[in-house]
Amino acid sequence: MSIQVTVDIVIFTIRDSRLKVLLIKRGIAPFKDYMAIPGGFVLEDESLDTAALRELKEETGVDNVYLEQLYSFGDPKRDPRGRVVTVAYYALIPAGHPIKAGSDASAAAWYDADDLPKLAFDHRRILDYAIERLRNKLEYTTAGFKMLPEQFTLSELQSVYEAVLGKKLDKRNFRKKLELLGVLKATSAWRKTGRKPARLYTFSAKKFEKLKDKGILFPF
């Protein structure tokens, strides 16, 4: 019995203060017309990472984004085509990144992570695992900042954390903790939001690494 290997990529972003996941509508069998996570088979001369990057580009038009291997899923009955093991990845992209459907997908669109349609294969299990991993990573990695532009407001940053964690955070406490961590740098630029402009900030990866080395986490 031969075993085939696929890669599937869960793509997250923040839009309208909601955690969104990119799904494609399958244009071929099996599960034709079902929504699914972008992905496909690994070619003989490809590494897993290379295959994931290729599928990401071919099926959604998305490239040059943060990509990390997530987990392997190998239930013998997960794919009606035969014995197929998939290596799942997750990608984080800033809001507003353009997407497009690829050759074997008839549509690509963003869906609320907590309001999903019925998915092909075992993709709901993969997606649920990816969401849980993302929530955990907010505490000790720069994951939250991967879904922001280079310059952002404090409200936009808080919106990312609230969307991923699925809960409201106290504004005053959130900003106080950020100030104590010292990982943000205020710029001279401002963005008009509502009735008054908001200052733009950048993230200091070097300061974050020093905190992480000391075991200091983002306690949100």
Disulfide bonds with the S-S distance in Angstrom:
none
